[in-house]
Amino acid sequence: MYYVCFPPEIKCEWRTLEPFVAKLNEDGASHFVRERCLDVEERGQREPEALLVDQTTHKSLVIERKMVVWPRTYLKDHRSEHVFAEIAGNRLSKVFTDSAYVLAVDASDLHRAKSRIQELARRTCHLIELHREAAIAGSRLVRTGEISWAFCRYADSIYDDGTPQSGVGIVFEIENDELDLDVVENMRAGVSRQVKHELDKAVKKFVSYQGCQKVVLLHIVGSSLWWLSEDDLQAVARRYKPTSVDQVWLAYPEWVTDAEQETVYRKLV
């Protein structure tokens, strides 16, 4: 199971919720449509994201979207990767135009140097540019230090139809510790605590909507989550769902092509 890279950064939550409501209607044979964007209209108090009304039954429903992040530093860590990749990818792709290349960077080093990402990206590019001819000739450039990295031509054996003919791709590598049982158990416990916390917070936003059906949509964001299955999250949601919450749903991406994802929704409880 995969989880989203970054949560959607959209002021109007409805753009994120609209496809979910379509799935909600499809599964429940309902006809809910947006009545109000509560978190936009009622800024003076805690409100759910949206109020919906079923066009057939006239029943009301409110939705609260919650984000669960693991590890807790994931957003800052991953944002540093994006900054590094944008600088290095754009700069080096203008230098290496004869073929496709890959720059593999130790992500752990990068995460420890968040305040200096731009400087380190430019320094890395400079060092690679100094050895441009050697790289073009087929040499593998390797550097260890504050940031460890390796740069080389993309291997012909792993080319496919989606591989660019030229430019530089950035890959972030981290020690593979997903099989460490302590790491897996720590992750499961951490996510469980966050799910409970977010469900409890959602209840406070539903106080004024006792006559409405109340739905929480969980977006799981992070890395190292391969050992967290939908069934795991379903068990957590069942354990911690407050009695005042009617449904808990999960949102996660599925690959539809090698380069494209679409968000999938599953009802947990």
N, C-alpha and C positions, 0 to 999 in steps of 0.2 A: 504494500500500500504506500502511495506517495502523498506528500503533503506540500502545501503551497510554499513558494519561495518567499514572497512578501504578501502581507495582507493588502487588499485593495485600498488605495488611498483616494477615496472619493467622498466629498462632503455630503453629497446626497446619497444616503444609504439605499434608496430605492433602486438605483441602477444595479446594485449588488443583489438586492433581494428579489427583483422581478423574475429572474429565471427560477429562483427557488419557489416562488409562489406558483409559477406554472407547474412545477413538479408536484407541489402540495395539492393543487387542484386536480391534476391528472390522477394521482394515487387515491385521493379521497372523493373523486367524482363531485367536487365542489366547484363553486364559481366565485371565489373571493377576488375582489378588486380593491385597489388602494383607495382608501377614504381620506387619510391624512398622513403626512410625514411628521410624526410627533416630536422626534428629537430636533427637528428644524423649527417647528412652529412654537414649541413650548420650551424655550431655552432656560426659563427661570427655575425649572424643577427637573428631577430625574424622570425621564420618559422612555418607553420602548421606542424602537426605530419607527415602526409603522402600525397604523390601525387599518384593518381591512374589513370589508363587509361582503357577505355572500349575496349576490344579486338575486338568487332564487329563494333562499331561506331567510335572508336579512339578518343572519347571525353575525356577530362581530368576532374578530380575531386580532390579537396583537402579537408582534414578532420582536424579539430581542436577539441581536447577533452578538456573539461573544468570541473572543480570540484566545486560544490557548497556545502558548509558545514554549518550545523545548529545544535545546536548553534555554535557560532564562536569558542568556547573553546572545541568543541566536540573531536577533534583529540587528544589533550593533555589529556583531561579527560578520554577518552576511553582507551588511551594507558596506563594510570595508572592502570586501571582495569585489563588489560591484564598482566601487570607486577605482580600485586598482585595475580591474579588467578594462574599464572604459578608457583610462589613460593609456595603459600599455597596449591594448588592442588597437586603438586608433592610431597611435604613434608608430608602432612597429609594422602595422599593415601597409603603411605608406613606404616603408623601407624594403620590405620583403614582398616583392610583387611577382617573383618568378615561379613561386610554388606555394603550397600551403604549409605552414609551420605551426608548432604548438609550444607554448610556454607553460610548464608545469611548476606551480608555486606551492610551497609548504604553507597551508592555510593556518596552521597553529602559530607559525612565526608572524604571519600577517595580523592575526587577532591580538597578539601581544603588543603590536606596534600601531594601534589604531590612530593615535594622534599624528603619526608621521606617514600615513599611507601615500599621500600624493608625492612627497619627497622620495620615498622608497620606490615608487613606481617609475618616476623619472630617472632615478639612479640605475635601476634595473635595465631600463631601455637604453640608457647611455652605454652600459657595459656590453650589452648585446650588439649595439650598433658598432662598437669598436672592433668587434670580431665578426662583422657581417660577411666578409669574404669566406672565412672559415666555415660559417654556418651554411652558406650557399653551396660550398664545396662538399657538404655532407657531414661536417663535424658536429658532435653533440657538445654544446656549451653547458657547463655545470658550475654552480656557485654555491658555497656554503657560508654561513655567517648570520648576520641579523635576520636576513631573509634567505632561505635556501630555495634554489630554483634550477630548472634544467630547460634548455631550449634546443630544438632540433626540427628538422624537416618532418612533416607528417608522413608516417610509414605508408608506402604504397599498398601494403597488405591489408590495411584497414580503411582504404578509400571506399566510399559508396556513392550513390547518386546524390546524396545531400552534402557531400564534402565540397567546400569551396575550392576553386582552382588556385587561388592565391590568398595571401593574407595570413594573419596570426590568430589562432584560437588560444584562449586562456583556460587552464585547468587548475583547480585548487584541490590539492591532495591533503588528506589528514590521516593520521594513524588509524587503521581499521580496528576499532575496539568493540564493534557491535556484538561480537561473540563472547565478550567478557560478561559473565552472568551478573556480576555486581553492577556493571554499567547498565545492563538491561533492566534489572530490578530497580535501580535508582531512577531510571527514565520512567518506568511504569508508575512508580510511587509519586514522582514529581508531577507527571501529567494528571494522575488521579486527584492529587491535591488541588491542582489548578482548575480542573473540571468542577470539582465541588465548590471551590471559591467562586467561580464565575456563575454557576447555577444559583448559588445563594445571593450573589449580587443582582442577578436578574429578577429575583423575587421582589426586591425593593422597588423595581421599576413597574411592577405589575399591580401595585397596591391600589391604584385608582381604577383598575379595570377588572374588578371581580366578576362582572357579568360577561366577560369575553373569554374566548378560548385563548390560552396562552402558550406560545411556542418559542423555544430557544433554539437558535441555529449556531452550532459550534464550528468555527474555522480553526483547524489545527495547523499551526505554522512551525516549521523547524527542520532540523536535520537529525540524523541518527535515529530515525523513527521506524526503520524497516521492521523492527520486532514488535511494533505496536499495531495490532490488527484491528479491523472493524469490530470483531467480536470482543476484544479487550475493552474498547471504548463503549460498546453496548453494555457490558457488565458494569463498568464504572457509572454510566448514565443511569442504569437501573438502580444502582446502590444509592446514588446521591440525588436523584431527581426529587425536588421538593414536591409536596403534595399539591401545592397551588399551581404547579407547572403541568400542562396537559401533555405536551410533546417535546421531545428533544431530538434534533436532527444534526447530522454531520455533513459538512461540505468539504470535498477534497477533489483534486484534479486527477484525471486519467489521460494518458497519452492516446491521441487519436491518430497522429502520425509521428514520425521521428522528431518533428520540430514543433508540433502543436498539441496543446492540452485543452480539455474542456472540463468544466466543473461538474462533478457528480454529487447528487444528494441522496443520503440514505437516512431513513427514520431509525433512530436508535431505540426509542421507547415512547 
